[in-house]
Amino acid sequence: MKKTISRPGNSLRIIAGKWRSRKLSFPDVTGLRPTADRVRETLFNWLQDAIQREDCLDLFAGSGACGIEALSRGARHVSFVDNSSVAVQAIRSNLQLLQAEGYALICDDSLRWLESGGKAVSNQPLPAQYGLVFIDPPFGTELLAGSARALEQSGLLRDGALIYLEWAQDIPSTGMPRAWQLLKSKRAGAVHFCLYQRQPAAEVAS
C-alpha cells in the first residue's frame, strides 16, 4: 500500500478560468508531482485558443492539475487516468468541491488503459476521441515514449489533436510517432516540456 500522509504544503493553485486562484490539496503518493505553476502557465498560454469545448485526456493524472486547469478554462470534458486509488479519490474530492461537471475518473495504469483502447468505465461515458492530451509520467521511469506510441495506436486521438509531454530529461527526438509534429518546446529548471500536434494520416503518408 502506498504511503499517503497529508501535509499542509501539498497544495496547488488553479491559475485562470472560472476557478482562478482556488487552492486544492492533494495527498502524498509515490511519484505524484503536480506540474509547477510557471510550467502550467506557459502551457496554457500555448493552448489558450484550443481549450474551449475540447475533450481532454489527463494521463498519469496524479494531482489532476492539468486536467482541472483545463476544466476551469472551459474544456467540455476531461478524462483523468491514474493507477493510484488514493490520487483518483483526491481528484474526485477536489472536483466535487469545485462542483465541476464534464469529467470521468479511471483508476487504471495509464499505459495498460491505452493499450486496451481506452475502455469506458461504468456510468462514465467517454469521448470517442480526444483533441488535447496531457502526458506527465513519474520521473525516473521509461514510460514517456511508450505512452506516446500507445496513445497513437489506441485510436483515441483526433487528427489535429494537441499532445503535451513533460519529462525530467530532454524529450526524445526519436521514437515518437511519425504523425506527431513538434510545435513548441521549453525547459524550466529540471523539467522539460513540449507540445506536439497530430497530423492527418494523408499528410503523413505523402
N, C-alpha and C positions, 0 to 999 in steps of 0.2 A: 504494500500500500504506500502511496506517495505521501510524503510529509506535507501537511498543509497547515502551517501556523500563520494566523493572521497577524499582520504588523501594521502599525499606523502609516508607515511610509509606502505601503502598497496601494498606490492610487494613480489614476490617470485623469487627464483633463481633456474634455471634448473641445476642440479648437474653434469650430464655427458651426453655423446652422441653427436649427431650432433649439438645440440643447447646448448652445455655446457656453463655455466656461463651467459647465457642470462637471463635478469631480465624482469619479466612480472608484470603488475599491475592488481589489482582486486578491486571491489567495496566493500563498507560496506553493508553487508547483514546479517540480524539476523541469528546467528548460523553458519556463514561461518568462517571456521578456517582451513587454509591450514596446511597440515602435515608438521611439522617442518623439517628443512634441515637435522638435525642429525638423525631424525627418518627415513626420506626418504632414507638417505644414507645407514643406516643399512638394511632397507627393500630391497633396490635394490642390495645390496651385497648378500642378501639371494637369490634374483631372477636372478642373473647375467647369469645363464645358461638357463633361462626359458623365456626370453623376445623376442628373435629374431623370427620374423614372427608369433607371437602369436596374437590371438584375445582376447582382453581385455574388461572388463566392469568396469566402474567407477561409482558406485552408490553413491548417496548423493555427487555428484562431487564437489560442492562448487566452489573453485578456479580452479579445474581441475588439481591440482598439480601432483597427482599420474598418471593420465592418460597421461598428457603431457610429464612427465618424461619417461613413457613407450614408447611413440611415438619417443621421442628423442633417445632412446636406441634400436630402431629397431622393435618395435611392428608392426604387419601388420595392425591392426585395433583397435581403441578404441571407444566404445560407452559411451558417457557421459550422465548421467541421473541426473537431479536436478529439484526441483519444483519451483525454482526462475527464472523467465524470465530474471531478471537482471543478475544473475550469469551465466545463459546459454549464454546470449548475450556477456558477458565479455569473456567467454571461446572461443566463436566463433571469437571475435575480436583478441584474442591472437593467435589462430590457424591460422587465416588469416595473421597476422603479421609475423608468422613463416613460412608461405607458406606450411603449413602442408597438408598432404594427409592421407586418410585412417581413417576417423572418422565419427561418427554420433552424433548429438545433440538431446536429447529428453527432452523436458520441461514437466515433469510429476512428481508426487510423486513416489519416488523410490519403496516403498512397494506396492503401487497400480499397478505400472507398472509390477513388478514381479508377482503379483497375476493375472495379465491379460495374463501372459505367455510371456511377453517381446514383445509387439506389435511393429511392424515396423512403421516408420514414412515416410511420403511422400518423394519420391526422395532420401531416405537414406537407402539403403539395409543394413540389419543387419546380422551378422553371425547366423547360426542356433544354435550354442553352443559356449561357451567361455572356454578358458583354463586358464584364470587368471582374478580374480575379486577383486576389492578393495571395502571394506565396511567401511565407516567412517561417521556414522550418527552424527547429532548435539549432543554434550554432554548435559546431563540433560534430555534426553528422554529415552523411553523404547524400542527403535527401533532395538537394535543390534540383540538380539536372534530372534525376529520376522522376521527380514530381512534375517537372516541366514536360517531359516526354509522355508520362502517363496522362497528364491533362490534355495534351494534344491528341492522344489516341483515344480518349474517352468519348469523343463526340459532343462534349459539353460546351465547347467554345463556338461562338458565332464568328463568321467572317467579320473582320474588323475589330474583334474583341481586344481589349487592353489587358495586359498582364503585368502586375507589379511583382518584382523579386527583391528580397532583402537577404543579405548574407554577411558573414564575418570576413570574407575574402573577396578578391575580385570576382565578379560574376563570370562564369566560364564563357569563353568566346567560342568554344567548340562543344558539341554535344547537345546544343539547344535545337529545338525543332526548326526545320528549314523554312516553315511558313511564318516564323516569328521574326519581325523586323525590329531592331533596336531603335527606339525613339530618343530616349534620354537616359543618362547615367550620371551618378554623383556619389560622393563619399562624404560621410560625416563622422569624424573620429575613426573608430574601428569598423563602422558599418558602411557597407557598400550597397547601393540600391539602384534599381533601374526600371525602366518602363518599356515593354515590348508591345507591338501590335501584330495581331494575326492577319496575314494576308490571305485573300481569297485563293482557293485551290487553283483556279485558272491562271492567276498571276504567278504562282509558284512554279507551275508546270511549264510556263512559257520561257 
